[in-house]
Amino acid sequence: MEDNFFAGYGKTVYGANFIGRDTEIKKIQQRLFSKEFGNLSIVGLPKIGKSSFAYHSLLFQKERFWTENRFLIEWISLKSYNSSKELYHKLTLSIKDKISKVEPSNTALLEILEDNYQYIKNPDTSFVELEHYLLSFFSEIVSNNIRVLVILDEFDYVKEILGEVDYQMLRTLSYEPDHQIAFITTSRRSIFDIERYSGQGSNFFGTFENIRLGGFSNSEARELFAQAKIEDNKLIDKIRYYTGNHPYLVSMVLYKYLESAGEIDFILDNVKSDILQYFDDVYKVLDKDDLAEKLIRIYSGIYEGVSKTEEEYIMNYGLFVKDERGYNKPFSEFFNMYITLKWRESPFKLVWPEAEKCLKSIITECVNEIYGDDWEQLIEDDLPKFSSPEDFNFIESLRRRRKQERNLFGNKASNNLIDQLYPRHYAPLIDLHWDDFYQDVFDGTSEYWINNLEFIAKRIRNPESHSRDGLLTDKEMQRASLICTEIIKQTKIF
């Protein structure tokens, strides 16, 4: 039986099984292999491939880098340490042992490293002395024309073990030429945020170049599908509906596809819960970093309360991608539906989501009052002709979306057909029953409200109409806020 190329999904991937990231690999080489080398930070969401990228690009090729460049590569997972002294102890011990293997005849160097190491590992050594011996240790290595590259995996855990003096120590080690080494970190947050939220102020972050990993490009994703011998575009699109170009999610589905002899519909139905769990994990990570609410704000198109840094963070994570028209959209349709549900249940008080909830509530009340329990059938003959081709067979299109949500999300999905409305639907539906219902809800004329609702539909970006780069003007934002505030106030009074 042929080996499943994707059997290692979710683990560290390297060598022949590593696909893509050519641009990022070039950036690593430019940063670490030039004469003026420096620190590098690899940032991305869980399971996006940060550790695999670092391992494949560096540690996997450690023998070649030593032979050709005299680069010595060390890998440390910070999750395994409880204190900075443990870290310094392990770092120097491992490097000393590696040098003893690659240069066993260099006794002068090895003796000096051993002498310094004895002081470093001694628990009674003061921090001032520790700093002296660490600098001496690495100065001797540098003077022997050896460059040390230290990969600090899972750097988010650093706040549990490093204090401000430690950040300053790492900065000194990686900045001053006499004892310079390079640190390569993997983390979900930038070094700036990790250091800032740890309450430290050494400016260690200022020595780093960032590589941000998001989803694969279309060509990189094609390489994954090629490994599964899938060339059918319809089949690829069916998988990408759930996974987008996320390397972990695509690999998970393709692993199960190859294991089950190609029953893709059965596989996707069974893998939905795993994908949803990943979405939940990502959402929790964002929430922990105070970004979940900001994700929903960006998704709804109201950027008020979202800083430029927070917006860049979310965009750099690859949670949104550009479509063929230049619009931002969630990286997969399944993720789009997931965020839509989060958006509906979001507790934060944002004027447009709150206003839209009020509109859907009052429209629901209207159709039930006028048509009764069977309104879904009875309203069809009265409906206006909508301008969008997507609204052909309007009620049926809403039912399809509701059914799709039920199939995907079960009890979490809404049973109310009105929840499937898009903003472009509000003005025609309210105009339809202005005289016999809505004029008692809203102050003003039908023309006033239709004009305002059409402005909202066209200018306020929202989950159902993808968002372009750029925001509303201040004047438009003010108008939108006033309209939404009016909607909330008047529907709640009614």
N, C-alpha and C positions, 0 to 999 in steps of 0.2 A: 504493500500500500504506500502511495506517495505521501511524503511528509506534508503536513498542513503548514503552509508558509506563515499563517497567522497564529500558530499555537502559542506563541509567547506574548500575545496581546496583553496589555496591562502590566507587563514587566519591562525591564530595561532592554531595549532593542538596539542592536549594533551590527556592524559588519555587513554581510550580504543582505540581511533582513532590514537594514535601515534604508528608508526611502526619503528623498527630498531634502529640503533645507539647504540647498546649494548656496543661496545668497547669504544665509546666516553663517555657514561654514567659512565662506570667504571673509566675512567680518571677523570671525574668531582669528583666522590666520593673520589678518592685517593688524589686529590689536595685540596679539601675543607673540608673534614671530618676528616683528620688526625690531630694529635697534632700540627705538623709544617705545618699549612695551608698557602695558598698564593693566589695571584691573578690569574685569568684565562681569556684568550681571545678566543672568539669563532669567527673564521674568515671564510668567504665564500662569494660566489656571491649572488646577489639578488635572493630571492625566493628559496634558497637552503634549508631553514629550520632552520636558526640560532635562530630566536626568539622562534619558536616552541620547539626547542631542549632545550633552556634555561628555558622556561616556564614549559615544561613537567618535566624536570629533577629537578627543584628547586621549583618554585612558586606553582605549582600544588600540591606539597606535603608539603606545608609550615606548616600545622598543625602537621603532623607527625614529621617533623624535630624539631619543637618546643618542642613537648612532649618528644621525645626521646633524643634530643641533646641540647636543649635550643639554637637552631639556629633561628635567626630572619631574615626573607628574605624581602628585599625591591626591588621593580621594578621601575625604572625611565627611561622614554624615553627622551633622550637628545634633540630630535627634538622639544620638547615643551618649551625649555628654551632660554632666551636671554642673560643671564649673569651668572657668577659663583655664585654671591650672591643669585640669585634665586634658583640655584641648592642646595646650602648649606641650605637655608631656608626650601625648600621643603623636603630635605632629613631628617633634624633633626625633623621637625614637624611631618612627617609621622612615623618616628621611635618612637618618644615620644608617639604618639597616640597609636601605636601598643603595646608598653610596658604597657601603662595604661590599656589596655584590657586584656593582658595575665597575668599581675601581678598587679592587682588593689590595693592590700594590701601593696605593697612595696612603702609606702609613702615617705620614705627617699630618695630612688632613684628618684622617680617622681618629688620631689621638686627640687632636684639638676638639673635634666634635664630641668625643666621649667625655672629655674634661668638662666642657660646657654643659653637656647633657646631665651629668651627675648633679650639678647645681640646680638645673631646671627642674628635675624630678623631685628634688628634696622639698618636702612640704614646709620646712622651716625657712626656706629662702624668701626674703622679703620681695615685694613687688619691684622696688628699685633695683635690687640685685637681679631679679628675674629678667627685667628689661635689658640689663647689661649683658647677661649671658645669652639671651635670645639674639640680640644684635650681633654679638661676637660669633655665635654659631653660624648665622647666615652670612656674615661678612666673610668668613673663611670659605664658605661655599662659593660665593660670588668671585672671590679672588682666585679661585681655581677654575674660573670660566664655566661654571655650572649655573643654569637658570632653573629655578624651582617654580613650578606652577601648582598651586594648591586649589583643588576643587572643593568648595564648601557646600555640600548638598543640603537641601532643606534649610536654607539660611533663615527662614521665618522663625525657627526655634532659637535663634541666637539671643533673643531678648531674655531668655531664661538663664543664660550663662555669662553674658558679657556686660560689663559696666562701662562707664565713660572712659576710664583709663585703658580698658582693653580695646575699645574702638580706636583710641589714639595710638595704642601699640600697633595694631594692624595697619593703621594709616602710615606710621613711621616705617614699618617693615616693607610696605609696598610702594613707598614714595621716594625714599632716599637711595641714590644709586649704589652706595657702598655695600648695602645689604639688601638690595631690592629683590623681592619675590613678587609673583603675581597671584592674586586671588580671583577665582572664578566662582561665582555664587549662583545657585539655583533657588528661586523663591517665587511665591505668587505675588509678593509686593516688591516694590522698588527698594533699593538700599536706603534711599532718602526717607521713605516712609517708615521702614523698619527702625532706623536710627532715631527718627523724630518721635515715633510713638513709644519708643523705649525710654524717652526722656533724656537722650544723650545729645551732645553737641560738639562732637569732634570734627565734623565735616569729612568723615571717612567716605561718605557717599560721593563726595566731589572727585574722588579718584577713579570712578567707575564709568565705563561706557556700557550702555544698555542694549541688550538684544531681547526684543519682545516676541515671543512665540504665540501665534494664533493658529487658526485652522490652516489646512493645506490650501495651496492654490489649486485651480482646476486641473492643471497638468500633473501636479503631484498626486492628487486624488486618483487620476487616471492610472498612474503607476500602480496604486494599490489594487484597483479593479483588474488591471492586467495580470497581477500575480494570481488572482482567482480565475483567470481566463474568462472574464466577463467583458464582452464588447457590445452587448445589446443596450442601446441607450435607454430604452424603456425600463429595463431592469435596473440600470444604474440610477435613473431618476427615482424609481420606486424606493431604492435604498436611501438615496440622498434626501428624500422627503423627511426621513427620520433623523439622519445623521449629519446632513450637510457635508462639508469636507473635513469634519473633525477626525483626525487620524485614529484616535482610540475607538470612537464609536463605529467608524467604518470598519476597522480591523475586527472588532467584536462581532459585527454582523457577518463579515466575510468568513471568519473562523467557523461560525455556526453553519453558514451556507455550505462550506466545503465538507463539514462533518456530516451534514444531513442530505447530501446528494442533491442539493439545489431546490428544496421546497421553500422558496423565498417567502411566500405569503404566510405560511405556518411559522417560519422563523421570525418574521417581523412582528407577528401577533404575540409571540412568546417573549421577544426581546424588548417590547415596549416598556415593561416594568423596570428593566435594567437601565434603559435610557432615561426614563423618568427619575429614577434614583440618582443618576448622574446629574440631571438638571437640578434636583433638590440639593445635592451636595454643592454644586456651583452656587446656587442661590444662598445657601447657608454661609459659604465663604464670603460672598459679596455682603451679606448682612452683617457678618462679623467685622468686616472692614467699612461698615456704614455706606455701602455702595448699592445695596439691593433697592432701596427706595429711589436712588438716583437712576438706576437702570429702568425702573418703571416710569420715571419722569421723562427720560429720554425717549423711551418707547412710545409714550403718549404724546410726545412732541412738545411738551411744556418744559423748557429748560430752566425755568425760574427756580433758583435754589440749587442749581448744579454748577459747580465751579468748572472752569476750563480744564483744570487738572483732573477732576473726577470724570469729566466727559472723555478726555484722552485715555484715561485708565481703562474705562469700559470699552471704548473703541479698539484700543490696542490689544485687549483680550481676545478680539476676534468674535465677539458675541453678535456683532452686526457686520454685514458684508454689503458690497455695492451690487446692485442689479444692473442689467444692461442699459438702463436709463440714467444711471448715476444716483439712484435712490438708495438710502440705507434700509436694510431689512434684516431680521434675525437670520442667523446662519443656517437654519433649517426651518421648514414649515412646521414641523412638530414642535420645535422650540418656540416658534411664533405663537402657536396655540397655547403652549405652556405659559408664556409670559402674558398672554391675553387673560388667562384665568387668574394669574397673580395680580394683574392690573385691576380686574374686577373686585378682588377681595382686599386690595391694598388699603391699609388703614390711614395713610397719610392724607391730610386735608389739602388737596390740590384742586383749584377751582374747576378746571375742565373735567376731570374724572367725576367730581362730585356733581357738576352740572349735567353730565351725560347720564349718570345714574338717575337723576331727577327726571330727565326727559324720558328715559325708558320706562320709569315708573308711571309717569302721567300718560304716556302712550298706551301702556298696558291697561290702565284704568279706563281710558277712552274706548278701546276696542271691546273690552268686556262689557262696558255699560251700553254701548250701541249695538253690538252684535251678539252678546252673550257668550256662553261657554264654547260655542262652535264658531267663534270669530275667524279662526284660520281659514275655514271654508267660505264663510259668508262674506268676508271682506274682499274676496278676489274680484268680484264683478265691479266693485267701486273704485278699485285702485287706479291711480293715475299712471300714465306711461312714463317710466323712468328713463332718463337720458343715457345711462350707462348700459352697454351691451351685457355687462355682467348681471344686470337685473332683469333679463328676459326670464319669464316664468318666475316672477319675484318670490312668491310664497314658497314655491318648490325649492328655489335656491337657498332660502333660509332654512328650510327643513333639512336639506342636504348638509348644511353646515352644522345644524344641531345634531343630526345623526352622527356626523363625523366626530364631533366633540364627545358624544356619549360613548362611541366605540373606543375612543382614545383614552378618555379620562373617567369613565364610569360615573359614580355618584357625585364626583366633583363638578361634572358638567351641569350647565343650567338647562332646565326643561322649558323655560320661557322663550318662545320664539322671538320675542322682542329683543332679547339679549344678542341676537345675531344681526341686528341692524347696524349699518354703517352711518357715519355722520351725514352722508349725502342723502339719506332717506328721511331725515327728520323734517325738513322743510315741506316736501310734498305730502307727507302723512299728516302733518299739522294743518296744512292748507286744506286738505281733504275734508276735515271736520271742524274747521274754524267756527263756522256759524252755529253748529249744534253742540259744541263742546268747549273748544279751546279759548273762545273769546271770554268765557267765564273764568279761565285760569290766568291768562296773561293780560296785563294792562297794555293799552295801545292797540294799533291796528294790525290786521293780518299782514299788510305790506311791510310794516316795521319789523315784525318777527321773522317773516320769510327772508327778508333781506339780511337780517342778523344771522339766522341759521345757515344761510348760504355762504356768508362770509366765514363762519366757523368751519363749515365743511371744506371750503377751498383753502383757507389760510392756516387753520390750526392743524398741525400734523398730529396723527393719532395712530393707535395700533393697527387700524385697518387701512390706512393709506400711508405708505412708506415715506420716510422723511428725508428731505434733501439736506445737504450741508447748509448751515446758516440758520439764523433765528428770525423770528418776527421782529419787525422794527419796534422801537419803543412805543410808537403811537398805536401800532397794530396790537401789541401786547396789552396796552392799556384798554383799548376798545374790547378786545377779547375777554379780558378780566371782568370788565363792567357787564358785558353780555352774560357771562357765566354766573356772575353774582346775582344778576336779575333773575335768571332762570331758577337758581337755587331758592332765592327768597320767595318768588311768586308761586312756584310749585309746592313749596312746603306750607305756605299760607293756605293754599287751596286744599 
